[in-house]
Amino acid sequence: MNARHIGIIAKKEFLGLNHEKTILLAILLQLFVAMFSSFLMVGLTSMYDPSSLSTSTQVRYGIAIDGANTTLDGLLAERPDFTVYRMDLSTGLAALKERKLAAVIYVPPTAADAENPVQVTLYTLQNDIQTAVVQVKLKEVLLEYEEQLREVRSPRLSATPREVQFPIPQRSEGFYEFVYGLLVPLLVFMPAIIAASLIIDLITEEYQHNTLETLVATPVSFPDVVWGKVLACELLVPIQAGVWLLLLAVNGIRVQNLFPILILVSIASFILILLAALTALHYRERTAAQFIFSTALVIVILFVVAVPGNPLNVIVRAATGAPGMALPETLAVLGVAAMVLGYVTHRYAERIGRLAQLGG
């Protein structure tokens, strides 16, 4: 290999990335995610854990109540996040429909110590994020009201109930899980996937444009061309990942062990790029190579995630500063895999270069 030739090819390909519209759109999408990660963190977390918003919002919600006067009125009034109104049910439902209220509650005229159950009816808006927050807040009040009714009716019990000790429920860590379990790995590994997809385009375009014969006729060997393209794609990864992590820090999301994470991502991306390069060299057609590589990538990711000490797990532990992240061992394994794939890629590129010189 000629380092000078590799550098020239890498510089040419790196400067020509502004013509790759698909890659630029993917980078802009990642930039948006990194810049507005705090906003996305709140929105996306609320989709799978609506209760996480109940502790972060400071909005006062209007609640209308109609029916019997019970202790439920007082419980609602004690909550700082509710403004309670006494109004007729039909009036309250009309205000709810116009979004002037967050919920309407109807309490039947059933005595607390009556034989029949007290069936409280709750009216809310469907498919509304505010409704999810209000329901979580109202659930706490309604459970407290239920406990009061149980105490009133407890003399009816003919036997002493057995007390069951349940574990104390832990506070949901939806924000923490979303940031370090999803957002950080997504941002640092997406550049690797983008770079692997890019190397397929860069190699297959030599076949599609019929420039391979021209390249091998120059002093630049075909392995030098391949390694130059690989180097250009590899340089893209730590630059992107570093920028994303800095933008996360600007958003108030602290990520520890920045340099070890960048080293790990760089080696992992190098492996993906070499796998993509081998796929492109073998199939020589962009659509087929992209399809085969994308399918294989899903299988590889599923297999890697199943391993306890996989790179994704190590990155999550490193980003949080957790002990026992097994970073040196992971780097060693990935380094050996990268060297093996590098050797195979070089040999395969040499074989293709010789066939091209012979007209095969």
N, C-alpha and C positions, 0 to 999 in steps of 0.2 A: 504493500500500500504506500502511496505517496501522500504525505501529510499536506503538502502544498496544494495538490490537486483536490484533495478532500475539502480543504478550507475554501477553495474557490467555488466548488460546487455548493457547499453549505451556504456561503454568503449569497450566491445567486438565488438559491431556493428560498432562503430566509427573507430576502428583500422582495421576492415575488409573491409573498403571502397575501399582500393586499389585493391580489387578483382572485383569491379564493373566497368567493362570496359566502359559501356555506360555512366555511371555517370562521369567517369574520362575524357572521350572525350568531354562531354558537358562542364565540368569545364575548360578544355584546350581551348575550343572554346571561352568561355567567357574571359579567360585570354588573348587570342589573341586580342579580341575586345577592352579590357580595355587597353592593352599595346600600341596598335596602333590606339587609338581612334582619334588622330589628323589626321592621314592619312586617316582613314575610313570616318571621318567627311567631308573631302574635296571630296573624291570620291563619297560617297553616296549622299551628298547634290547636287553635280553636276548632278545627275541623274534626280532629280525632280525639280531642279532650276538651269539650266545652266547659267543663268545670274549672279549667285552669284560668278562664277569664273572670270567674266570679270573685277571685281574690285580687285581681289587678284593676278592675274597673271602679271608678269613683262616681258613676252616674247615679242619680236618684230616679227611680222608676215609679211612674204613677200606677197605683193599684186601686181598682174600684171594688167595693165589697157590698153585698146586699144580702138580705135575709135576717136571721136571728142575731141579736147582739150577744156575742160570746167572748171568751177570753182570746179568741183568735184576733179580734180587733186590736187588743192591746199588744199582742205579740208582733203584729205587723207594724204597729206604730213605733215600737221600740227599735226597729231596725233602721239604721241611718241611711240605708240605700233605698228606702221605700217612702213614697208620699201616698198616704191612704186617703181615699175619698169614699164617703157614704153616698150611694146613689142608687136609683132604680136600675134593675137588671137590664131592661131594654135600653135605657139611656147609656149605661156603661158599655154594652155591646156595640152600640152605635159609635161611641167614642173610640172603642178598641178598633173597630173597622177603619176608622179614619186615622189610626195610629196616634191618637191623643193619649192613649193609655197603653201600658205594657201588658196588663192582664186584668181579668175580672173574676172575682170569687163570689160564689153563691153558697151561703150556709143555710141549710134547711132548719125549720123550727122544731128540731128534735132536741129534747132535753138531754143534758149531759149524762144523766143517770137513767135514761130510758132503756127499754129492752131492745129497741131497734138500733142498728148502727147509724152513726152520723155520716151521711154521704155528702161531703163537700165537693162542689163542682168548680173546676178551674177552666176558664176560657182564655186561650192565647192565640196568637197568630201562627200559622203553619209556615214551615220552611223559612224561618227568620232567625238570624244569628242572635238577635237581641232576645228572642224567646228562649233560646238555649241557656243564656245567662240568667234570665229571670226565673226559669224553672229550677235551676240549681239553687238559687237563693230562696225561692219559695219552698223548696223541698225541706230545707232546714227548719223553717217556721212551721210547716205542716207536721213534721215529725215531732216537734216540741208540743204542738197542740194535741197530737195523738197520745203522747205520754200523759198529758193532763187528763184526757178522757179515760185512759187506762187506770189512773189513780182514783178517779171518781167511781169507777165501776169495779174496783178491786175487791170490795166487800162481798161481791157475789161469788167469789171463788170458794169452792168447797174443799179445795186442797191447796197446799202450799206449793207453788211452782218451784221447780229446780232451777237455780241460778247457773247460767252458763257464762264462763269467762271467755270473751272473744279477744283476740289480740287487738291492741290499739291500732287503728287505721293510720297509715302513714300518709303524709301530705304528698299529693301528686307532684312529680318532677317533670311535667311535660315539657317545659321550656328547656330544661337542662338536657333532657333526652333528645329533643329536636336539634338543638345546636350542636352538641358534641357527638351524638349518635347518627345524625343524618346530614346536617348542613356542612360541617367541616369535612367529612370524608367525600361528600359529593363535590365540593368545590376543589379539593386538591387532586381528586382522581379524574374528574372530567377533562382536564387538560391532557392527561395521558391517553384517554380514549379518543379525544379529538386529534391528537398527534398521530395515533395509530391509524385512524381513518385517513389522515392527510398523506401519510407515506404511501398508502395504496394508490391514491390519485397521482402522486408524483412519479411513481414507478410505472404504473400502467399507461400514463400519458406518453412515455417513451415508445411503447408498442403501438399505441393508437395513432401517434403522429409519425410513425416510421422513422424515428431518429436514432434508433439503437445502432444501426449499421454505421451511421455517421459518427456516433460517439466512440465506438470501438476502433474506428479508423484513425482517431486522434491519439496523442500521447497519453490521454487520460484513459485508464482501464475501466472496465465496467464495474468491478468491485469498488473502485474509487468513487464512481458515480453513485453507487448504492449507499456507500458509507457517508458521502456528502449529504445525500438526502436524509439519511437517518440522523446525522448530526444536526441538521437544520430543524428537524421535527423535535429532536431531544432538547435543544436549547429553548424551544417554546414552552416546555413543561415547567421548569423551575421558575421562569419569569412569570408565567401566569399564576402558578400556585402561590408564589411569594406576594404578588399583588393582591390576590384574593384574601390571603391571611392578614395583610396590612389593612385592607378595607374592613375586615371583620373587627380588627382592633379599633378602627375609627368608630365603628358602630357599638363599641363598648363590650365586645365579645373577646375575652382574653384567651389566647391560645398559647400554651406553653410548649417548650422544646421545638421552636420554629425550625432551626437548622437541621436537627435530626429528622423531622418530618419531611423537609424538602429533599434531603438525601434519600430517604426511603421512597418517596414518590418518584424521584428521578430514576432510581434503579428499577422500580416496578414499571415505570413508563417505558424505559429502555427495553424491557422484556416484551411488553405489548407491541412496541414499534417493530422489534425484530420479528415477532410472530406475524404481524401484518405485512412486513416486507417479504417474508417467505411465501405468504399467501399470494401476494401480488406477483412475485416472480414465477410462481407455479401456474397461476391461472391466466395472467397477462391481460385480462379483460376486467375493466373497472366494476361493472355491475356484479359479475360472478364473484370476484374477489371480495367485494364489500359484503355481499350476502353470506358467503362462507365464513368470513372473519367475524361478522356480527353474530351469526349463529353459534360459532365456536366460542366467542367471547362470553356469551350468556352461560354456556356450560362450564367454562373455566371459572367464572365468577361464582357460580353456585357451588362448585367443588371447593374453591378456595375459602369461601365463607364458612363452609362446613368444618374447616380445620380450626381448632381452638386458637392457635397463635397466628392467625392470618394477618396480612398487612393492614386490613381495615380495622381489625380489633386493636392492633398495635398502635395505629394512628390515633384512634379514639382515646386509648389509655395515655399516649404521649401528650395529646392535646390537653387533657385534664390534669396531667402531672401525677397520674396514679402510679403507685409502685409496681414493680414486677411486670414491666411492659415488654420484656424480652426483645428489646430493640437490636442489640448486637447480634443475637442469634438469627433474627429475621433478616438483617442486612447480609449476614454471611450466606444464608441459603439463597437469597435473591441474587447475590453477587456470583455465586457458582452457576446458577441457572442462566444469568446474563452472559457469562463467558462461554458456556456451552452453546447457547443460541447464537452468539456472535461468531463462533467458529463455524457452525453449520451454515449460517447466512453467507459468510465470506466464501466458503467452498462452493456453495450453490451459485453464487454470483460469478465466481471464476468459471464454473462449468458453462453457464449461460453465455458468458463473454466469449469463450472459446468456440462455442457453437455458432455464435453470431459472426465471428471472424471467418468460420468455415462455410458460412452461408446456410446454417441449419436453423 
